[in-house]
Amino acid sequence: MADNKPYDIIVAGSGMSGSLAATMAARKGLRVLLLDRNRKEEAGKKTNWGWVCGDAVADGHLQFIKSYIDMDFDYPELDKKVDGVYALSPDLESRFLFEGKGYVLNRPLFEQKLLDMAIRSGAEYVQEFEVEGPVIEDNFVVGVFGKDSKKEHKEFRARIVIDALGIATTLRRRLPENNFVDKMIDIDDVESTGRYIYSFEVDHEDKNYYDPDNALIHLNQRMAPGGYGWVFPKNGKRVNIGIGVQKRSLDIRNEKLGKNDTLHTLMDEYVRSNPVIKNPVLDNDFNNGKGYWSVAVRRQMESLVFNGYMGAGDSMAMPNPISAGGIGPALVAGILAGKNAAEAIEAGDVSVNGLWRYNVEFNKEYGNKTAGLEVFRIYLQSLNDDIINYGMKNFLTSKEAESISYGKTPELSMVSKFKFALKGARNISAFSNLLFVINKMKEFSALYGNYPASPKEFDAWKERVKKEMHEVKERFKPNPI
């Protein structure tokens, strides 16, 4: 059955990016339909396991929302303020500031607040609708089809569809063949993540394992091959604790160590090995205490648009390639997608050409740094714990590491560092590889600094990106042990 009711914009998915896109477009007076497979009170829920995430967001991304929408956030949706995020070496002797002030969210309440804002702004909301794919006519996306709460087939049509369905989106993967939006994500560019939310007793103070004022990231290839562990404080004696792993790195680690560990067994071992967390009890508020999910850790799709189609958040592989943090880019993308969709409709052009400005604006605001971060992520996955320990101690200062975490390329002080590399051939190789990575990050910074102003220059630019990234992947293979 087809619903012929015309909409200007359909937003598929009422998570963070979807609700913000719907708000922006509805405030422009457009007719917006916001669809979600969850019930209203479970907006943004990823799976039956809940809102699986580290739940951390930088304050700057909340301020970005406020610059476009008069919307304030406070407790309880902002569960815990943190002063920073620190990355610790495997031996715990080096710690680098990763990001500045931010918050650990009460994710269900934060998502609910964004959805309520979209509805109050005028978006029409339909819950329990499972989007199964796009409606295609003349090489344009003109709507979506799926099943409603009664499992009956239904179509909705609009001039633009905004895909905010997440990494498993059925929209991007069922687009027509095109050179703009990649339909698949390489398995090596995906992290499998799992986390618990616990209330606990503090056995003793040790800020290498739990810091009530800062979020901690543990780099350790034996414990979290190809990824990292995290301990993010929540309000009261509660914690969001979990790990992310790359499948290939986990397989290599298990083979070399003669083990059969899984994400689940590594999660449990990570919690047990934390000497500060005593008597953990699952905090299952909203049925959200334990869960698993997959996160893309590559640069975002080179183009976020196709004819009649835009993507935002995890559906476009937007999480930070090093930290796997997806909340910040999803918030930015939601605002910009709704804004640019409204402008394209006002201009009467919803083709790739008419939607292209969204690509340019997201690249300027956030996306220009992600390819460089992907390079550094691939490099990190090629290092074992001994080299990571040595490198964090001798090759990078805290300021240089912080620059890299923000996607900037520091000027390494070569003379003072090279003497450490001379201690052994192994360290010389690691140091020369770091120099290669820094130079490659600079190349990608320049490449994305010249992002195509229109689709006409896109094909050649995209081929250059793919060629340069292929060179990095060929040079650095996962080697956790």
C-alpha positions as CSV (number, residue, x, y, z in Angstrom):
1,M,0.0,0.0,0.0
2,A,1.4,3.4,-0.9
3,D,0.8,6.6,1.1
4,N,0.5,9.4,-1.4
5,K,0.7,12.1,1.2
6,P,3.5,14.3,0.0
7,Y,6.3,15.3,2.4
8,D,9.1,17.7,1.8
9,I,11.6,15.6,3.9
10,I,11.6,12.1,5.4
11,V,14.1,11.6,8.2
12,A,14.7,7.9,8.8
13,G,15.8,7.3,12.3
14,S,15.1,9.4,15.4
15,G,18.5,9.1,17.0
16,M,20.7,12.2,17.6
17,S,21.4,13.2,14.0
18,G,17.9,12.3,12.9
19,S,16.0,14.3,15.5
20,L,18.2,17.3,15.0
21,A,17.8,17.2,11.2
22,A,14.0,17.0,11.6
23,T,14.1,19.9,14.0
24,M,16.1,22.1,11.7
25,A,13.9,21.3,8.6
26,A,10.6,21.6,10.5
27,R,11.6,25.0,11.8
28,K,11.9,26.2,8.2
29,G,8.2,25.5,7.8
30,L,8.7,22.3,5.8
31,R,6.6,19.2,6.1
32,V,8.9,16.7,7.8
33,L,8.2,13.0,8.6
34,L,10.4,11.4,11.2
35,L,10.3,7.6,11.2
36,D,11.8,5.3,13.8
37,R,11.6,1.6,14.5
38,N,11.5,2.1,18.3
39,R,8.7,3.2,20.6
40,K,8.8,6.9,21.4
41,E,10.1,6.4,24.9
42,E,13.1,4.5,23.4
43,A,14.2,7.0,20.8
44,G,17.7,6.4,19.6
45,K,17.9,2.8,21.0
46,K,20.3,0.9,18.8
47,T,19.4,-2.8,19.5
48,N,17.5,-4.8,22.1
49,W,20.7,-4.3,24.3
50,G,20.0,-0.6,24.5
51,W,21.9,2.6,23.7
52,V,25.3,0.9,23.5
53,C,27.9,3.6,23.6
54,G,30.6,5.2,25.7
55,D,28.2,8.2,26.0
56,A,30.9,10.8,26.0
57,V,30.6,14.1,24.1
58,A,32.8,17.2,24.0
59,D,31.3,20.5,25.2
60,G,32.1,22.1,21.9
61,H,29.6,19.9,20.1
62,L,26.8,20.9,22.5
63,Q,27.7,24.5,21.9
64,F,27.4,23.8,18.1
65,I,23.8,22.8,18.6
66,K,23.1,25.9,20.7
67,S,24.5,28.1,18.0
68,Y,21.7,26.9,15.7
69,I,18.9,25.9,18.1
70,D,18.0,27.7,21.3
71,M,18.4,24.5,23.4
72,D,20.1,24.1,26.7
73,F,21.3,20.9,28.3
74,D,21.7,20.1,31.9
75,Y,21.4,17.3,34.4
76,P,19.9,14.7,34.2
77,E,20.6,14.3,30.4
78,L,24.1,15.5,31.0
79,D,24.9,12.9,33.6
80,K,28.5,13.8,34.5
81,K,30.8,16.6,33.6
82,V,34.4,15.5,32.9
83,D,37.5,17.8,32.7
84,G,39.1,15.7,29.9
85,V,39.8,12.4,28.2
86,Y,43.2,10.8,28.9
87,A,44.8,8.0,26.8
88,L,47.1,5.8,28.9
89,S,50.0,3.6,27.5
90,P,49.8,-0.1,28.1
91,D,52.4,0.1,31.0
92,L,50.4,3.1,32.4
93,E,53.5,5.2,32.6
94,S,52.4,7.7,29.9
95,R,49.1,9.6,29.7
96,F,48.1,12.1,27.0
97,L,45.2,14.5,27.1
98,F,42.9,13.4,24.3
99,E,40.1,15.9,24.4
100,G,39.1,18.8,26.7
101,K,36.0,19.4,28.8
102,G,32.9,17.3,28.0
103,Y,30.1,15.2,29.5
104,V,29.1,11.6,29.9
105,L,25.5,11.5,28.9
106,N,22.4,9.8,30.3
107,R,21.9,8.6,26.7
108,P,18.2,7.7,26.8
109,L,17.2,11.0,28.4
110,F,19.4,13.0,26.0
111,E,17.9,11.2,23.0
112,Q,14.4,11.8,24.4
113,K,15.0,15.5,24.8
114,L,16.1,15.8,21.1
115,L,13.1,13.9,19.9
116,D,10.7,16.0,21.9
117,M,12.3,19.1,20.4
118,A,11.7,17.8,16.9
119,I,8.1,17.0,17.6
120,R,7.5,20.5,19.2
121,S,9.2,22.0,16.1
122,G,6.5,20.5,13.9
123,A,7.9,17.2,12.7
124,E,5.4,14.4,12.2
125,Y,6.6,11.4,14.1
126,V,5.8,7.8,13.4
127,Q,7.1,5.2,15.8
128,E,7.6,1.4,15.3
129,F,8.2,1.7,11.6
130,E,10.9,-0.5,10.2
131,V,12.5,1.2,7.2
132,E,13.6,-1.6,4.7
133,G,14.9,0.5,1.8
134,P,14.6,3.5,-0.5
135,V,12.0,4.1,-3.2
136,I,13.9,4.9,-6.4
137,E,12.6,6.6,-9.5
138,D,14.8,7.9,-12.4
139,N,17.9,7.5,-10.3
140,F,16.5,9.6,-7.5
141,V,15.6,8.6,-4.0
142,V,11.9,9.7,-3.7
143,G,10.9,7.9,-0.5
144,V,11.2,4.9,1.7
145,F,9.4,1.6,2.2
146,G,9.0,-0.7,5.1
147,K,6.7,-2.2,7.7
148,D,4.6,-0.4,10.2
149,S,3.7,-1.4,13.7
150,K,1.2,-4.0,12.4
151,K,3.8,-5.5,10.1
152,E,2.0,-4.1,7.0
153,H,4.0,-2.9,4.0
154,K,3.9,0.9,3.5
155,E,5.6,3.6,1.5
156,F,6.2,7.2,2.3
157,R,7.3,9.7,-0.4
158,A,9.2,13.0,-0.1
159,R,11.5,15.3,-2.1
160,I,14.5,14.4,0.1
161,V,15.3,11.4,2.4
162,I,17.8,11.9,5.2
163,D,19.3,8.6,6.3
164,A,20.0,8.5,10.0
165,L,19.5,4.8,10.5
166,G,23.0,4.0,11.8
167,I,25.8,1.8,10.7
168,A,23.4,-1.1,9.6
169,T,21.3,1.3,7.5
170,T,19.2,-0.4,4.8
171,L,19.0,2.9,2.9
172,R,22.7,3.4,2.0
173,R,23.2,-0.2,1.3
174,R,20.3,-0.3,-1.2
175,L,21.1,2.9,-3.1
176,P,21.5,2.6,-6.9
177,E,25.1,2.0,-8.1
178,N,26.8,5.4,-8.0
179,N,30.3,6.8,-7.4
180,F,29.2,9.2,-4.7
181,V,28.1,7.2,-1.6
182,D,29.9,3.9,-0.9
183,K,27.3,1.2,-0.1
184,M,29.6,-1.0,2.1
185,I,32.1,-0.6,4.8
186,D,35.3,-2.8,5.0
187,I,35.2,-5.1,8.0
188,D,38.8,-3.9,8.9
189,D,37.3,-0.4,9.3
190,V,34.8,-1.6,12.0
191,E,35.3,-1.9,15.7
192,S,33.2,-4.4,17.7
193,T,32.4,-2.7,21.0
194,G,30.8,-3.8,24.2
195,R,30.2,-2.0,27.5
196,Y,28.7,-2.3,31.0
197,I,27.2,0.4,33.2
198,Y,28.0,-0.5,36.8
199,S,27.5,1.0,40.2
200,F,30.4,0.0,42.4
201,E,32.5,0.5,45.5
202,V,35.9,2.2,45.3
203,D,38.5,-0.2,46.6
204,H,41.2,2.4,46.7
205,E,42.3,5.5,44.7
206,D,44.3,5.0,41.5
207,K,43.6,7.4,38.7
208,N,45.2,5.1,36.2
209,Y,42.1,2.9,36.5
210,Y,39.3,5.2,37.6
211,D,39.2,9.0,37.8
212,P,36.0,10.6,39.0
213,D,36.8,13.8,37.1
214,N,38.3,12.5,33.8
215,A,37.5,9.8,31.2
216,L,40.2,7.2,30.7
217,I,41.2,5.3,27.6
218,H,43.6,2.3,28.0
219,L,45.7,1.4,25.0
220,N,46.6,-2.3,25.3
221,Q,46.8,-4.7,22.4
222,R,46.6,-7.8,24.5
223,M,43.5,-6.6,26.3
224,A,41.8,-4.8,23.4
225,P,43.5,-5.8,20.1
226,G,43.1,-3.1,17.5
227,G,41.1,-0.9,19.8
228,Y,41.2,0.2,23.4
229,G,39.4,0.0,26.8
230,W,37.6,2.8,28.4
231,V,36.5,3.8,31.9
232,F,34.2,6.8,31.8
233,P,32.8,8.1,35.2
234,K,29.1,8.6,35.7
235,N,27.2,10.5,38.4
236,G,27.7,8.9,41.8
237,K,29.8,5.8,42.1
238,R,28.9,4.6,38.6
239,V,30.9,3.9,35.5
240,N,30.6,3.2,31.8
241,I,33.3,0.6,31.2
242,G,34.0,-1.3,28.0
243,I,36.3,-2.2,25.2
244,G,36.5,-2.1,21.4
245,V,38.4,-4.5,19.2
246,Q,39.1,-5.0,15.5
247,K,38.2,-8.5,14.4
248,R,41.4,-9.1,12.4
249,S,43.6,-7.9,15.3
250,L,41.6,-10.1,17.7
251,D,42.1,-13.2,15.4
252,I,45.8,-12.5,15.2
253,R,46.2,-12.0,18.9
254,N,44.3,-15.2,19.7
255,E,46.3,-17.3,17.2
256,K,49.7,-16.0,18.6
257,L,48.7,-16.5,22.2
258,G,46.8,-19.8,21.7
259,K,43.6,-18.3,23.0
260,N,39.9,-18.2,22.0
261,D,38.9,-14.9,23.5
262,T,35.8,-13.1,22.3
263,L,34.7,-9.5,22.8
264,H,32.6,-10.8,25.7
265,T,35.4,-12.6,27.5
266,L,37.7,-9.7,27.0
267,M,35.1,-7.3,28.5
268,D,34.7,-9.4,31.6
269,E,38.5,-9.7,32.0
270,Y,38.9,-5.9,31.6
271,V,36.5,-5.3,34.4
272,R,38.0,-8.0,36.7
273,S,41.5,-6.6,36.1
274,N,40.5,-3.1,37.3
275,P,41.7,-3.0,41.0
276,V,39.7,0.1,41.8
277,I,36.2,-1.2,40.9
278,K,35.0,-3.4,43.7
279,N,31.7,-5.3,43.9
280,P,30.3,-4.0,40.5
281,V,26.5,-4.3,40.2
282,L,24.8,-3.8,36.8
283,D,23.0,-0.5,36.6
284,N,20.2,-1.6,34.3
285,D,18.1,1.6,34.2
286,F,16.2,1.7,30.9
287,N,17.3,-1.9,30.4
288,N,20.6,-0.4,29.3
289,G,23.2,-1.9,31.6
290,K,25.0,-4.2,29.1
291,G,25.3,-4.3,25.3
292,Y,27.3,-4.8,22.2
293,W,27.5,-2.8,18.9
294,S,29.7,-2.1,15.9
295,V,31.3,1.2,15.1
296,A,32.9,2.4,11.8
297,V,36.3,3.9,12.4
298,R,37.2,5.2,9.0
299,R,36.8,8.6,7.4
300,Q,33.2,9.5,6.7
301,M,31.9,8.6,3.3
302,E,33.6,10.8,0.7
303,S,30.2,12.1,-0.3
304,L,27.2,12.3,2.0
305,V,24.7,12.9,-0.7
306,F,23.1,11.3,-3.8
307,N,20.1,12.4,-5.8
308,G,17.3,13.0,-3.3
309,Y,19.4,11.4,-0.5
310,M,21.5,12.7,2.4
311,G,23.1,10.8,5.2
312,A,24.1,11.7,8.8
313,G,25.8,10.1,11.8
314,D,26.8,6.4,11.8
315,S,25.0,5.8,8.5
316,M,27.8,7.7,6.9
317,A,30.7,6.2,9.0
318,M,31.2,9.5,10.9
319,P,32.6,8.4,14.3
320,N,36.1,9.6,15.1
321,P,38.5,7.0,13.6
322,I,40.8,7.0,16.7
323,S,38.4,7.3,19.6
324,A,35.3,5.8,17.8
325,G,33.4,8.7,19.4
326,G,30.3,9.1,17.2
327,I,28.1,11.5,19.3
328,G,29.9,14.7,18.3
329,P,29.9,14.2,14.5
330,A,26.3,13.0,14.6
331,L,25.2,16.2,16.3
332,V,27.1,18.3,13.8
333,A,25.8,16.3,10.9
334,G,22.2,16.4,12.1
335,I,22.1,20.2,12.3
336,L,23.8,20.6,8.9
337,A,21.8,18.0,7.1
338,G,18.5,19.6,8.2
339,K,19.7,23.0,7.3
340,N,21.0,22.1,3.9
341,A,18.0,20.0,3.0
342,A,15.7,22.9,3.7
343,E,17.9,25.2,1.6
344,A,17.9,22.7,-1.3
345,I,14.1,22.5,-1.4
346,E,13.8,26.3,-1.2
347,A,16.2,26.5,-4.2
348,G,14.2,23.8,-6.1
349,D,17.2,21.4,-6.7
350,V,17.4,18.1,-4.7
351,S,19.9,16.5,-7.1
352,V,23.5,15.8,-6.1
353,N,24.3,19.3,-7.3
354,G,21.6,20.9,-5.2
355,L,22.6,18.9,-2.0
356,W,26.4,19.3,-2.5
357,R,26.8,22.2,-0.1
358,Y,26.1,19.8,2.8
359,N,29.3,17.9,1.8
360,V,31.3,21.2,1.9
361,E,29.9,22.4,5.2
362,F,30.4,19.1,7.0
363,N,33.9,18.8,5.7
364,K,34.7,22.3,6.9
365,E,33.1,21.8,10.4
366,Y,34.3,18.3,11.2
367,G,35.1,15.9,8.2
368,N,38.4,17.4,7.0
369,K,40.3,15.8,9.9
370,T,39.0,12.3,9.7
371,A,41.1,10.8,7.0
372,G,44.3,11.9,8.9
373,L,42.9,10.3,12.0
374,E,42.2,7.1,10.1
375,V,45.8,7.0,9.0
376,F,46.9,7.3,12.6
377,R,44.4,4.6,13.7
378,I,45.8,2.2,11.0
379,Y,49.3,2.9,12.3
380,L,48.4,2.3,15.9
381,Q,46.9,-1.1,15.0
382,S,50.3,-2.1,13.5
383,L,52.1,-1.6,16.9
384,N,52.5,-4.0,19.8
385,D,52.4,-2.8,23.4
386,D,56.2,-2.5,23.8
387,I,56.4,-0.1,20.8
388,I,53.4,1.9,22.0
389,N,55.0,2.2,25.4
390,Y,58.3,3.4,24.0
391,G,56.7,5.7,21.5
392,M,54.4,7.4,24.0
393,K,57.4,7.9,26.3
394,N,60.0,9.1,23.7
395,F,58.5,10.0,20.4
396,L,55.5,12.2,21.2
397,T,55.0,15.0,23.8
398,S,51.6,15.4,25.4
399,K,51.0,18.5,23.2
400,E,51.9,16.7,20.0
401,A,49.6,13.8,20.9
402,E,46.8,16.2,21.7
403,S,47.3,17.8,18.3
404,I,47.0,14.5,16.6
405,S,43.8,13.6,18.5
406,Y,42.2,16.7,17.1
407,G,43.3,15.8,13.6
408,K,46.1,18.3,13.5
409,T,49.6,17.4,12.3
410,P,52.3,18.5,14.7
411,E,55.9,19.4,13.8
412,L,57.9,16.8,15.6
413,S,61.1,18.0,17.2
414,M,63.4,15.6,15.3
415,V,66.7,16.2,16.9
416,S,65.5,15.5,20.4
417,K,63.6,12.4,19.4
418,F,66.0,10.7,17.0
419,K,68.5,9.9,19.7
420,F,66.0,7.6,21.3
421,A,65.4,5.9,18.0
422,L,69.1,5.2,17.7
423,K,68.9,2.8,20.7
424,G,67.9,0.0,18.4
425,A,66.9,-0.9,14.8
426,R,63.4,-1.7,16.0
427,N,62.9,1.8,17.4
428,I,64.4,3.4,14.2
429,S,61.8,1.6,12.2
430,A,59.0,2.6,14.5
431,F,60.2,6.2,14.4
432,S,60.6,6.3,10.6
433,N,57.0,4.9,10.4
434,L,55.8,7.7,12.6
435,L,57.4,10.2,10.4
436,F,55.7,8.6,7.4
437,V,52.3,8.8,9.2
438,I,52.7,12.4,10.1
439,N,53.6,13.3,6.5
440,K,50.6,11.3,5.3
441,M,48.3,13.1,7.7
442,K,49.6,16.4,6.3
443,E,48.8,15.2,2.8
444,F,45.3,14.2,3.7
445,S,44.8,17.6,5.5
446,A,45.7,19.3,2.3
447,L,43.5,17.0,0.2
448,Y,40.5,17.6,2.3
449,G,41.3,21.3,2.5
450,N,40.6,21.2,-1.2
451,Y,37.4,19.3,-1.0
452,P,35.5,19.5,-4.3
453,A,33.3,22.6,-4.6
454,S,31.0,20.7,-6.9
455,P,30.4,17.1,-8.1
456,K,32.3,17.8,-11.3
457,E,35.7,17.5,-9.6
458,F,34.6,14.7,-7.2
459,D,35.6,11.5,-9.1
460,A,39.3,12.4,-9.5
461,W,39.4,13.7,-5.9
462,K,37.9,10.5,-4.6
463,E,40.3,8.3,-6.5
464,R,43.2,10.2,-5.0
465,V,41.8,9.6,-1.5
466,K,41.4,5.9,-2.1
467,K,44.9,5.6,-3.6
468,E,46.6,7.4,-0.7
469,M,44.6,5.3,1.9
470,H,45.4,2.1,0.1
471,E,49.1,2.9,0.4
472,V,48.8,3.4,4.2
473,K,46.9,0.1,4.6
474,E,49.5,-1.8,2.5
475,R,52.3,-0.4,4.6
476,F,50.7,-1.0,8.1
477,K,49.1,-4.4,8.8
478,P,47.5,-5.3,12.1
479,N,50.2,-6.7,14.4
480,P,49.0,-6.6,18.0
481,I,51.4,-9.2,19.5
